[in-house]
Amino acid sequence: MQSTANASLTDLWDRVFGTQAAPDEWLVIATGLVALAVVVPHGVWRIARNAITIAHEGGHGLVALLTGRRLDGIRLHSDTSGLTVSRGKPTGLGMILTAASGYTAPPLLGLGGAALLAAGHITAFLWLATALLLVMLVMIRNAYGALTMIVTGGAFLLVSWLTSSQVQAAFAYAVVWFLLLGGVRPAFELQSKRRRGGAGDSDADQLSRLTHVPAGMWLFLFHAVSLCSLIGGGRWLLGL
């Protein structure tokens, strides 16, 4: 029985951390076009943006913990906004990094995902994403946020366990393309809101107050990270 258990663990290890064959080029391009079709139209984006909010708030929460702050909870709202509450020094490097991690998290997650997919670790990417979603679920503090996390995490779990390798590859590539492409749009939306006199308490404005660096410079950083991640991640996905 012990040998059977060891064999099962070995099979599980190989399944998760082994490499899978790269999908056909047409599938990589097709999933990118699907992601683009989700990000560009306003109506579809209005719904899909919830996934970017998960990554945004998850970035705040993760960096808050890594910098020694106490994470009190995360809320996700039906208007695709979110709120991450942490305790600690109201100023200093930890607070700056926490505030800067929101808009940069989705494209950087997409870049990391592209690196995993380019290396053939499709299943590992799906399992890692599922684990991160489950950890984040523990910190959710409202019903809508919990429902969003359960649906999203459940989708990853079902695809990871129950679908063929081709379906897993298509799903993984679509997710990474969406993070890369969808990570670009929020910074432009924030820039547009600030131009109209709104979003006075945005991440860029908070960072400006913390660092005495103009909010426009932080917006430039958000743009630079998202666009560079899209270029780099896109090249990895396409095998360039």
CORBEL-V499410 format. One record per residue. N is the residue number from 0. PHI is phi in whole degrees, -180 to 180 (NA if undefined). OMEGA is omega in whole degrees, 0 to 359 (* if undefined). Layout:
BEGIN
{{N | PHI | OMEGA} {N | PHI | OMEGA}}
END
This chain:
BEGIN
{{0 | NA | 179} {1 | -64 | 179} {2 | -65 | 177} {3 | -65 | 179} {4 | -64 | 179} {5 | -64 | 179} {6 | -65 | 179} {7 | -65 | 179} {8 | -65 | 178} {9 | -64 | 179} {10 | -63 | 179} {11 | -65 | 179} {12 | -61 | 180} {13 | -64 | 181} {14 | -66 | 184} {15 | -80 | 189} {16 | -102 | 175} {17 | -75 | 180} {18 | -102 | 177} {19 | -117 | 180} {20 | -66 | 178} {21 | -65 | 179} {22 | -69 | 177} {23 | -62 | 183} {24 | -60 | 181} {25 | -62 | 180} {26 | -70 | 178} {27 | -60 | 180} {28 | -67 | 181} {29 | -63 | 180} {30 | -67 | 175} {31 | -65 | 179} {32 | -67 | 177} {33 | -63 | 179} {34 | -62 | 179} {35 | -64 | 179} {36 | -68 | 177} {37 | -84 | 186} {38 | -81 | 189} {39 | -77 | 182} {40 | -67 | 186} {41 | -63 | 183} {42 | -62 | 179} {43 | -70 | 180} {44 | -60 | 181} {45 | -56 | 178} {46 | -88 | 184} {47 | -66 | 182} {48 | -61 | 176} {49 | -57 | 180} {50 | -67 | 177} {51 | -68 | 177} {52 | -63 | 177} {53 | -58 | 180} {54 | -65 | 180} {55 | -60 | 182} {56 | -71 | 175} {57 | -62 | 176} {58 | -63 | 176} {59 | -57 | 184} {60 | -65 | 182} {61 | -64 | 181} {62 | -68 | 176} {63 | -59 | 179} {64 | -67 | 182} {65 | -66 | 180} {66 | -96 | 174} {67 | 87 | 177} {68 | -84 | 178} {69 | -96 | 182} {70 | -89 | 181} {71 | -85 | 180} {72 | 163 | 181} {73 | -130 | 176} {74 | -122 | 174} {75 | -117 | 185} {76 | -114 | 184} {77 | -67 | 177} {78 | -88 | 180} {79 | 72 | 172} {80 | -87 | 179} {81 | -155 | 180} {82 | -147 | 175} {83 | -116 | 182} {84 | -111 | 177} {85 | -133 | 180} {86 | -115 | 180} {87 | 153 | 178} {88 | -60 | 181} {89 | -73 | 178} {90 | -133 | 177} {91 | 102 | 186} {92 | -62 | 181} {93 | -60 | 180} {94 | -69 | 180} {95 | -65 | 180} {96 | -64 | 179} {97 | -63 | 181} {98 | -67 | 183} {99 | -81 | 188} {100 | -85 | 184} {101 | -68 | 182} {102 | -70 | 181} {103 | -88 | 185} {104 | -65 | 182} {105 | -58 | 180} {106 | -66 | 179} {107 | -70 | 174} {108 | -64 | 176} {109 | -62 | 179} {110 | -65 | 177} {111 | -64 | 177} {112 | -63 | 178} {113 | -63 | 178} {114 | -65 | 178} {115 | -65 | 181} {116 | -66 | 179} {117 | -64 | 178} {118 | -87 | 178} {119 | 88 | 183} {120 | -96 | 183} {121 | -70 | 180} {122 | -65 | 179} {123 | -61 | 177} {124 | -62 | 181} {125 | -64 | 180} {126 | -70 | 178} {127 | -64 | 178} {128 | -62 | 178} {129 | -63 | 179} {130 | -62 | 180} {131 | -64 | 179} {132 | -66 | 179} {133 | -66 | 177} {134 | -64 | 180} {135 | -66 | 180} {136 | -57 | 180} {137 | -61 | 184} {138 | -94 | 180} {139 | -73 | 186} {140 | -123 | 175} {141 | -145 | 188} {142 | -65 | 180} {143 | -62 | 179} {144 | -63 | 179} {145 | -64 | 179} {146 | -62 | 179} {147 | -61 | 181} {148 | -68 | 180} {149 | -66 | 179} {150 | -64 | 181} {151 | -66 | 179} {152 | -63 | 178} {153 | -63 | 178} {154 | -62 | 178} {155 | -63 | 182} {156 | -65 | 180} {157 | -64 | 179} {158 | -65 | 182} {159 | -64 | 187} {160 | -95 | 196} {161 | -111 | 186} {162 | -110 | 180} {163 | -74 | 181} {164 | -62 | 180} {165 | -68 | 178} {166 | -67 | 178} {167 | -60 | 180} {168 | -64 | 180} {169 | -62 | 180} {170 | -64 | 182} {171 | -62 | 180} {172 | -66 | 178} {173 | -64 | 179} {174 | -63 | 182} {175 | -67 | 176} {176 | -59 | 181} {177 | -64 | 178} {178 | -63 | 181} {179 | -69 | 181} {180 | -75 | 180} {181 | -70 | 177} {182 | -73 | 181} {183 | -83 | 190} {184 | -67 | 183} {185 | -58 | 180} {186 | -65 | 176} {187 | -68 | 176} {188 | -64 | 178} {189 | -64 | 179} {190 | -60 | 179} {191 | -65 | 179} {192 | -63 | 181} {193 | -68 | 178} {194 | -64 | 179} {195 | -89 | 177} {196 | 89 | 179} {197 | -100 | 176} {198 | 55 | 182} {199 | -68 | 179} {200 | -114 | 181} {201 | -69 | 177} {202 | -58 | 180} {203 | -64 | 180} {204 | -71 | 175} {205 | -62 | 179} {206 | -65 | 177} {207 | -63 | 179} {208 | -68 | 182} {209 | -74 | 189} {210 | -114 | 185} {211 | 63 | 173} {212 | -101 | 183} {213 | -53 | 180} {214 | -58 | 179} {215 | -61 | 178} {216 | -70 | 177} {217 | -69 | 175} {218 | -61 | 177} {219 | -61 | 177} {220 | -62 | 179} {221 | -60 | 178} {222 | -63 | 183} {223 | -63 | 181} {224 | -64 | 183} {225 | -67 | 182} {226 | -71 | 178} {227 | -66 | 177} {228 | -64 | 179} {229 | -62 | 181} {230 | -66 | 181} {231 | -66 | 180} {232 | -66 | 178} {233 | -62 | 178} {234 | -64 | 178} {235 | -64 | 182} {236 | -63 | 182} {237 | -86 | 179} {238 | 72 | 182} {239 | -88 | *}}
END
